[in-house]
Structure formats: structure tokens, C-alpha cells
Amino acid sequence: MTSRTPMGGAVVTGAGRGLGQQIARLLVDRGYDVLVTDLDEGAAKATAADLGDRATAYALDVRDVDAVAAARDEIVSRAGHLALWVNNAGVLMTGPAWEQDADTRRLIMEVNALGTINGTVAAIEAMKGRGGYIVNIVSLAGLSSVPGEAVYAASKHAAIGFSLSTLSDLRLAGITNIDISCVCPDGIWTPMLHDKLDDPGSALSFSGKLLQPSEVVEAVASVLDSPRPVTTVPKWRGAQVRLGDTFPSLALRIIPSVVKQGRRTQRKLLKTGGPKPR
């Protein structure tokens, strides 16, 4: 375990609602000064107001490299230094890649992959010398094939490949006081999935354990205390998807039954209104 920096400034992208909002709350509770960023400025302001004096709202499009750098400079100005950056912003559109238009494919790749790259690079530039920590919220979709979510899976594969390669580059450069961790959860019951219950293309997101945001926040808290390059949530699901990635021919044979399980879960949740928050 490398040394941790003192509490200071933290940035959370996509923090206006859902998982990002709860991560921002965790960081405020831990003593960070948090820049709550979101494309939706109103959502960012509402979250920051709810979190209190240690939170500041900031409208941010993670696809814009100059805007990301400006957000970094803002938290450094406010807190004195950047200790933690959480790349959480993401979008999900489903369906076979050939049925999605070029703008949709570009949006998915740019938000999920380029947004993670922009945030990570901006954070490293501020952390050199003093050190810090970058947590990238990826997905189990970054570890295996995901029928119905091909472009989304591609964006998440890119995010995890970039994160782990950049961590290796840091170590090869002799930089040991900057850590990067990827948290890869199964489907999370957040606004990203709320409107997907009747969407066959997202069935695989419902085929495992549908997580509460609080369960992923617990994983983030765990890696803050003990950095690890990759954490899957839940662990058993991570082992399952890695097996499928190791033996792709086997995965192709069992995928139809897994998708059927996901559809059964979707139909059940349509009747019940979704899992109850814990």
C-alpha cells in the first residue's frame, strides 16, 4: 500500500444524482472539500447544497479537456491541493452497434472513455510531487462481452485498459505516490437503469445482482483505505465474467440463458417497481 495524502480537495464527476451523489457524500463525511461536477448544473447545485459547506457545485462536460482542466484548477484554488479525483460520469445506450447512429456511438465513447482519460490526466498533472489518488468507476462491462451493450462495453474496456496502463506508466516513471483504482460494479439501481426495465438490450445488466448504490459506495470506501488496481462488485460476479472472458467460446454458448435470466428479472421488477433502497 502506498502512502496516502492528507485530506484536501476532491472532484467527483457525474455527481448530481445517483452513485456520484453518494460518493460525494462519502468524501464530505471523510473530510474532503468536494467539487460536485455534473453536466446538469442544477443537479450539481442541488447536491452541493444538500452536502453543506464542504461541497461546491461545478457544471462540467467531461468530454471537454479544457473544461476538465479548469475544474481541476478550481478545486486546487479552493482546497490548496488535489488529493482525490473520482471519474464517475457515464452514459448507457443499448442495442446492437449497427442499430445505433454515429452520434450515439460517439457520445458513449467520449463520455465513458475520453471523459475518464481527461479526468485522470488532469488529476495526475496536479498530483505530481505531492501525490494523490484516482478512482475510476468502470463496470463489469469492462471485463467481458456484453450483448446489447457493445459500444458501452467498448467504452468501459477502453477505460479500464487506459487506467491500468497509466498506473503501470506511473510506476515505470518512479511515481509511487499516485494510485489509480478501477471499481467495476454489476448493474446498479440508479437513474441509468431506471428506464431500462422494458429494454431487451440491457438484459445482461439485470442478469446478476442488481446493486444498490450504497454497496458500490462501500467498495469505493474500501479502496480509499486500501488501494487495489481492480475491484469487482460483487466479487463472485467478477470471477464469473472473467471466466467468460478467458473462454469466449464457452461464454457465447451460455449467453442466451444469461440474457433470459436478465429478462425475467426485468419483468419481475416491472411488476414490483424496482428494488427498494437500503
Contacts in CASP RR format, 6 or more apart in sequence:
PFRMAT RR
TARGET T0000
AUTHOR 0000-0000-0000
METHOD contacts of the structure
MODEL  1
MTSRTPMGGAVVTGAGRGLGQQIARLLVDRGYDVLVTDLDEGAAKATAAD
LGDRATAYALDVRDVDAVAAARDEIVSRAGHLALWVNNAGVLMTGPAWEQ
DADTRRLIMEVNALGTINGTVAAIEAMKGRGGYIVNIVSLAGLSSVPGEA
VYAASKHAAIGFSLSTLSDLRLAGITNIDISCVCPDGIWTPMLHDKLDDP
GSALSFSGKLLQPSEVVEAVASVLDSPRPVTTVPKWRGAQVRLGDTFPSL
ALRIIPSVVKQGRRTQRKLLKTGGPKPR
1 226 0 8 1.000
1 227 0 8 1.000
2 176 0 8 1.000
2 177 0 8 1.000
2 179 0 8 1.000
2 227 0 8 1.000
3 177 0 8 1.000
4 132 0 8 1.000
4 133 0 8 1.000
5 81 0 8 1.000
5 83 0 8 1.000
5 127 0 8 1.000
5 130 0 8 1.000
5 131 0 8 1.000
5 132 0 8 1.000
5 133 0 8 1.000
5 177 0 8 1.000
6 83 0 8 1.000
7 30 0 8 1.000
7 31 0 8 1.000
7 32 0 8 1.000
7 83 0 8 1.000
8 31 0 8 1.000
8 32 0 8 1.000
8 33 0 8 1.000
8 79 0 8 1.000
8 80 0 8 1.000
8 81 0 8 1.000
8 82 0 8 1.000
8 83 0 8 1.000
8 84 0 8 1.000
9 32 0 8 1.000
9 33 0 8 1.000
9 34 0 8 1.000
9 35 0 8 1.000
9 75 0 8 1.000
9 76 0 8 1.000
9 78 0 8 1.000
9 79 0 8 1.000
9 80 0 8 1.000
9 81 0 8 1.000
9 82 0 8 1.000
9 83 0 8 1.000
9 84 0 8 1.000
10 27 0 8 1.000
10 32 0 8 1.000
10 33 0 8 1.000
10 34 0 8 1.000
10 35 0 8 1.000
10 75 0 8 1.000
10 79 0 8 1.000
10 82 0 8 1.000
10 83 0 8 1.000
10 84 0 8 1.000
10 85 0 8 1.000
10 86 0 8 1.000
11 34 0 8 1.000
11 35 0 8 1.000
11 37 0 8 1.000
11 71 0 8 1.000
11 72 0 8 1.000
11 75 0 8 1.000
11 82 0 8 1.000
11 84 0 8 1.000
11 85 0 8 1.000
11 86 0 8 1.000
11 119 0 8 1.000
11 123 0 8 1.000
12 20 0 8 1.000
12 23 0 8 1.000
12 24 0 8 1.000
12 27 0 8 1.000
12 34 0 8 1.000
12 35 0 8 1.000
12 36 0 8 1.000
12 37 0 8 1.000
12 86 0 8 1.000
12 88 0 8 1.000
13 20 0 8 1.000
13 37 0 8 1.000
13 38 0 8 1.000
13 60 0 8 1.000
13 62 0 8 1.000
13 86 0 8 1.000
13 87 0 8 1.000
13 88 0 8 1.000
13 89 0 8 1.000
13 115 0 8 1.000
13 119 0 8 1.000
14 20 0 8 1.000
14 37 0 8 1.000
14 38 0 8 1.000
14 39 0 8 1.000
14 62 0 8 1.000
14 88 0 8 1.000
14 89 0 8 1.000
14 90 0 8 1.000
15 21 0 8 1.000
15 23 0 8 1.000
15 24 0 8 1.000
15 34 0 8 1.000
15 36 0 8 1.000
15 37 0 8 1.000
15 38 0 8 1.000
15 44 0 8 1.000
15 47 0 8 1.000
15 88 0 8 1.000
16 24 0 8 1.000
16 36 0 8 1.000
16 38 0 8 1.000
16 40 0 8 1.000
16 42 0 8 1.000
16 43 0 8 1.000
16 44 0 8 1.000
16 46 0 8 1.000
16 47 0 8 1.000
17 38 0 8 1.000
17 40 0 8 1.000
17 43 0 8 1.000
17 47 0 8 1.000
17 190 0 8 1.000
17 191 0 8 1.000
18 190 0 8 1.000
18 191 0 8 1.000
18 213 0 8 1.000
19 88 0 8 1.000
19 137 0 8 1.000
19 188 0 8 1.000
19 190 0 8 1.000
19 213 0 8 1.000
19 216 0 8 1.000
19 217 0 8 1.000
20 86 0 8 1.000
20 88 0 8 1.000
20 137 0 8 1.000
20 213 0 8 1.000
21 36 0 8 1.000
21 47 0 8 1.000
22 213 0 8 1.000
22 214 0 8 1.000
22 217 0 8 1.000
23 86 0 8 1.000
23 88 0 8 1.000
23 137 0 8 1.000
23 217 0 8 1.000
23 220 0 8 1.000
24 34 0 8 1.000
24 36 0 8 1.000
24 47 0 8 1.000
24 51 0 8 1.000
24 55 0 8 1.000
25 51 0 8 1.000
26 217 0 8 1.000
26 220 0 8 1.000
26 221 0 8 1.000
27 34 0 8 1.000
27 84 0 8 1.000
27 86 0 8 1.000
28 34 0 8 1.000
28 51 0 8 1.000
28 52 0 8 1.000
28 54 0 8 1.000
28 55 0 8 1.000
30 224 0 8 1.000
31 54 0 8 1.000
32 54 0 8 1.000
32 79 0 8 1.000
32 83 0 8 1.000
32 84 0 8 1.000
33 54 0 8 1.000
33 55 0 8 1.000
33 56 0 8 1.000
33 75 0 8 1.000
33 78 0 8 1.000
33 79 0 8 1.000
34 51 0 8 1.000
34 54 0 8 1.000
34 55 0 8 1.000
34 56 0 8 1.000
35 55 0 8 1.000
35 56 0 8 1.000
35 58 0 8 1.000
35 71 0 8 1.000
35 74 0 8 1.000
35 75 0 8 1.000
35 78 0 8 1.000
36 44 0 8 1.000
36 47 0 8 1.000
36 48 0 8 1.000
36 51 0 8 1.000
36 55 0 8 1.000
36 56 0 8 1.000
36 57 0 8 1.000
36 58 0 8 1.000
37 44 0 8 1.000
37 57 0 8 1.000
37 58 0 8 1.000
37 59 0 8 1.000
37 60 0 8 1.000
37 62 0 8 1.000
37 71 0 8 1.000
37 89 0 8 1.000
38 44 0 8 1.000
38 47 0 8 1.000
38 57 0 8 1.000
38 59 0 8 1.000
38 60 0 8 1.000
38 89 0 8 1.000
39 59 0 8 1.000
39 60 0 8 1.000
39 61 0 8 1.000
39 62 0 8 1.000
39 89 0 8 1.000
40 59 0 8 1.000
41 57 0 8 1.000
41 59 0 8 1.000
42 57 0 8 1.000
44 57 0 8 1.000
44 58 0 8 1.000
44 59 0 8 1.000
44 60 0 8 1.000
45 57 0 8 1.000
47 55 0 8 1.000
47 57 0 8 1.000
48 55 0 8 1.000
48 56 0 8 1.000
48 57 0 8 1.000
49 55 0 8 1.000
49 57 0 8 1.000
56 74 0 8 1.000
56 75 0 8 1.000
56 78 0 8 1.000
58 71 0 8 1.000
58 74 0 8 1.000
60 67 0 8 1.000
60 68 0 8 1.000
60 71 0 8 1.000
61 67 0 8 1.000
62 68 0 8 1.000
62 87 0 8 1.000
62 89 0 8 1.000
62 111 0 8 1.000
62 114 0 8 1.000
62 115 0 8 1.000
62 116 0 8 1.000
62 118 0 8 1.000
62 119 0 8 1.000
63 110 0 8 1.000
63 111 0 8 1.000
63 114 0 8 1.000
63 115 0 8 1.000
63 118 0 8 1.000
64 118 0 8 1.000
65 118 0 8 1.000
65 122 0 8 1.000
68 115 0 8 1.000
68 118 0 8 1.000
68 119 0 8 1.000
68 122 0 8 1.000
69 122 0 8 1.000
69 125 0 8 1.000
71 122 0 8 1.000
72 82 0 8 1.000
72 85 0 8 1.000
72 119 0 8 1.000
72 122 0 8 1.000
72 123 0 8 1.000
72 125 0 8 1.000
72 126 0 8 1.000
75 82 0 8 1.000
76 82 0 8 1.000
76 126 0 8 1.000
81 126 0 8 1.000
81 130 0 8 1.000
82 123 0 8 1.000
82 126 0 8 1.000
82 127 0 8 1.000
82 132 0 8 1.000
83 131 0 8 1.000
83 132 0 8 1.000
83 133 0 8 1.000
84 132 0 8 1.000
84 133 0 8 1.000
84 134 0 8 1.000
84 135 0 8 1.000
84 224 0 8 1.000
85 119 0 8 1.000
85 120 0 8 1.000
85 122 0 8 1.000
85 123 0 8 1.000
85 133 0 8 1.000
85 134 0 8 1.000
85 135 0 8 1.000
86 134 0 8 1.000
86 135 0 8 1.000
86 136 0 8 1.000
86 137 0 8 1.000
86 220 0 8 1.000
87 115 0 8 1.000
87 116 0 8 1.000
87 119 0 8 1.000
87 120 0 8 1.000
87 134 0 8 1.000
87 135 0 8 1.000
87 136 0 8 1.000
87 137 0 8 1.000
87 159 0 8 1.000
88 137 0 8 1.000
89 111 0 8 1.000
89 115 0 8 1.000
90 111 0 8 1.000
90 112 0 8 1.000
90 192 0 8 1.000
91 107 0 8 1.000
91 108 0 8 1.000
91 111 0 8 1.000
91 112 0 8 1.000
91 192 0 8 1.000
92 108 0 8 1.000
92 149 0 8 1.000
92 152 0 8 1.000
92 192 0 8 1.000
92 193 0 8 1.000
92 196 0 8 1.000
92 202 0 8 1.000
92 205 0 8 1.000
93 100 0 8 1.000
93 104 0 8 1.000
93 107 0 8 1.000
93 108 0 8 1.000
93 151 0 8 1.000
93 152 0 8 1.000
94 148 0 8 1.000
94 149 0 8 1.000
94 152 0 8 1.000
94 196 0 8 1.000
94 199 0 8 1.000
94 201 0 8 1.000
94 202 0 8 1.000
95 148 0 8 1.000
95 149 0 8 1.000
95 150 0 8 1.000
95 201 0 8 1.000
96 148 0 8 1.000
96 150 0 8 1.000
97 105 0 8 1.000
97 150 0 8 1.000
97 151 0 8 1.000
100 151 0 8 1.000
104 151 0 8 1.000
105 151 0 8 1.000
108 151 0 8 1.000
108 152 0 8 1.000
108 155 0 8 1.000
109 151 0 8 1.000
109 154 0 8 1.000
109 155 0 8 1.000
109 158 0 8 1.000
111 155 0 8 1.000
112 152 0 8 1.000
112 155 0 8 1.000
112 156 0 8 1.000
112 158 0 8 1.000
112 159 0 8 1.000
113 154 0 8 1.000
113 155 0 8 1.000
113 156 0 8 1.000
113 158 0 8 1.000
113 159 0 8 1.000
113 162 0 8 1.000
116 136 0 8 1.000
116 138 0 8 1.000
116 159 0 8 1.000
116 162 0 8 1.000
116 163 0 8 1.000
117 159 0 8 1.000
117 162 0 8 1.000
119 134 0 8 1.000
120 134 0 8 1.000
120 136 0 8 1.000
120 162 0 8 1.000
120 163 0 8 1.000
120 166 0 8 1.000
120 180 0 8 1.000
123 132 0 8 1.000
123 134 0 8 1.000
124 134 0 8 1.000
124 166 0 8 1.000
124 170 0 8 1.000
124 178 0 8 1.000
127 134 0 8 1.000
127 177 0 8 1.000
127 178 0 8 1.000
128 175 0 8 1.000
128 178 0 8 1.000
129 177 0 8 1.000
130 177 0 8 1.000
131 177 0 8 1.000
131 178 0 8 1.000
132 177 0 8 1.000
132 178 0 8 1.000
132 179 0 8 1.000
133 178 0 8 1.000
133 179 0 8 1.000
133 180 0 8 1.000
133 181 0 8 1.000
133 224 0 8 1.000
133 227 0 8 1.000
134 163 0 8 1.000
134 178 0 8 1.000
134 179 0 8 1.000
134 180 0 8 1.000
134 181 0 8 1.000
135 180 0 8 1.000
135 181 0 8 1.000
135 182 0 8 1.000
135 183 0 8 1.000
135 220 0 8 1.000
135 223 0 8 1.000
135 224 0 8 1.000
136 159 0 8 1.000
136 160 0 8 1.000
136 163 0 8 1.000
136 180 0 8 1.000
136 181 0 8 1.000
136 182 0 8 1.000
136 183 0 8 1.000
137 183 0 8 1.000
137 185 0 8 1.000
137 216 0 8 1.000
137 220 0 8 1.000
138 156 0 8 1.000
138 159 0 8 1.000
138 160 0 8 1.000
138 163 0 8 1.000
138 182 0 8 1.000
138 183 0 8 1.000
138 184 0 8 1.000
139 152 0 8 1.000
139 156 0 8 1.000
139 184 0 8 1.000
139 185 0 8 1.000
139 187 0 8 1.000
140 184 0 8 1.000
140 185 0 8 1.000
140 186 0 8 1.000
140 187 0 8 1.000
140 232 0 8 1.000
140 237 0 8 1.000
140 238 0 8 1.000
140 241 0 8 1.000
141 149 0 8 1.000
141 152 0 8 1.000
141 153 0 8 1.000
141 156 0 8 1.000
141 157 0 8 1.000
142 153 0 8 1.000
142 156 0 8 1.000
142 157 0 8 1.000
142 159 0 8 1.000
142 160 0 8 1.000
142 184 0 8 1.000
143 157 0 8 1.000
143 160 0 8 1.000
143 184 0 8 1.000
143 232 0 8 1.000
143 238 0 8 1.000
143 241 0 8 1.000
143 242 0 8 1.000
143 245 0 8 1.000
144 153 0 8 1.000
144 241 0 8 1.000
144 242 0 8 1.000
144 244 0 8 1.000
144 245 0 8 1.000
144 251 0 8 1.000
145 153 0 8 1.000
145 244 0 8 1.000
145 245 0 8 1.000
145 248 0 8 1.000
145 251 0 8 1.000
145 255 0 8 1.000
146 152 0 8 1.000
146 153 0 8 1.000
146 204 0 8 1.000
146 205 0 8 1.000
147 201 0 8 1.000
147 204 0 8 1.000
147 255 0 8 1.000
147 259 0 8 1.000
148 200 0 8 1.000
148 201 0 8 1.000
148 202 0 8 1.000
148 203 0 8 1.000
148 204 0 8 1.000
149 201 0 8 1.000
149 202 0 8 1.000
149 204 0 8 1.000
149 205 0 8 1.000
159 182 0 8 1.000
160 182 0 8 1.000
160 184 0 8 1.000
160 230 0 8 1.000
163 180 0 8 1.000
163 182 0 8 1.000
163 229 0 8 1.000
164 180 0 8 1.000
164 182 0 8 1.000
164 229 0 8 1.000
164 230 0 8 1.000
166 180 0 8 1.000
167 179 0 8 1.000
167 180 0 8 1.000
167 229 0 8 1.000
170 176 0 8 1.000
170 178 0 8 1.000
170 180 0 8 1.000
179 227 0 8 1.000
180 229 0 8 1.000
181 223 0 8 1.000
181 227 0 8 1.000
181 228 0 8 1.000
181 229 0 8 1.000
181 230 0 8 1.000
181 231 0 8 1.000
182 229 0 8 1.000
182 230 0 8 1.000
182 231 0 8 1.000
183 216 0 8 1.000
183 219 0 8 1.000
183 220 0 8 1.000
183 223 0 8 1.000
183 231 0 8 1.000
183 233 0 8 1.000
184 230 0 8 1.000
184 231 0 8 1.000
184 232 0 8 1.000
184 233 0 8 1.000
184 238 0 8 1.000
185 211 0 8 1.000
185 215 0 8 1.000
185 216 0 8 1.000
185 219 0 8 1.000
185 232 0 8 1.000
185 233 0 8 1.000
186 205 0 8 1.000
186 208 0 8 1.000
186 209 0 8 1.000
186 210 0 8 1.000
186 211 0 8 1.000
186 233 0 8 1.000
186 234 0 8 1.000
186 237 0 8 1.000
187 193 0 8 1.000
187 205 0 8 1.000
187 206 0 8 1.000
187 208 0 8 1.000
187 209 0 8 1.000
187 210 0 8 1.000
187 211 0 8 1.000
188 210 0 8 1.000
188 211 0 8 1.000
188 212 0 8 1.000
188 213 0 8 1.000
188 216 0 8 1.000
189 210 0 8 1.000
189 211 0 8 1.000
189 212 0 8 1.000
189 213 0 8 1.000
189 274 0 8 1.000
189 275 0 8 1.000
189 277 0 8 1.000
190 213 0 8 1.000
193 202 0 8 1.000
193 205 0 8 1.000
193 206 0 8 1.000
193 210 0 8 1.000
196 202 0 8 1.000
196 205 0 8 1.000
196 206 0 8 1.000
196 266 0 8 1.000
197 266 0 8 1.000
197 269 0 8 1.000
197 270 0 8 1.000
197 273 0 8 1.000
197 274 0 8 1.000
198 266 0 8 1.000
198 270 0 8 1.000
199 266 0 8 1.000
200 263 0 8 1.000
202 266 0 8 1.000
203 259 0 8 1.000
203 260 0 8 1.000
203 262 0 8 1.000
203 263 0 8 1.000
203 266 0 8 1.000
204 258 0 8 1.000
204 259 0 8 1.000
204 262 0 8 1.000
206 262 0 8 1.000
206 263 0 8 1.000
206 265 0 8 1.000
206 266 0 8 1.000
206 269 0 8 1.000
207 258 0 8 1.000
207 259 0 8 1.000
207 261 0 8 1.000
207 262 0 8 1.000
207 265 0 8 1.000
208 237 0 8 1.000
208 261 0 8 1.000
208 262 0 8 1.000
208 265 0 8 1.000
209 234 0 8 1.000
209 237 0 8 1.000
210 265 0 8 1.000
210 269 0 8 1.000
210 275 0 8 1.000
211 233 0 8 1.000
211 234 0 8 1.000
212 275 0 8 1.000
212 277 0 8 1.000
212 278 0 8 1.000
214 277 0 8 1.000
214 278 0 8 1.000
215 233 0 8 1.000
215 234 0 8 1.000
216 233 0 8 1.000
219 231 0 8 1.000
219 233 0 8 1.000
222 231 0 8 1.000
223 231 0 8 1.000
232 238 0 8 1.000
232 239 0 8 1.000
232 241 0 8 1.000
243 250 0 8 1.000
243 251 0 8 1.000
244 250 0 8 1.000
244 251 0 8 1.000
245 251 0 8 1.000
269 275 0 8 1.000
END
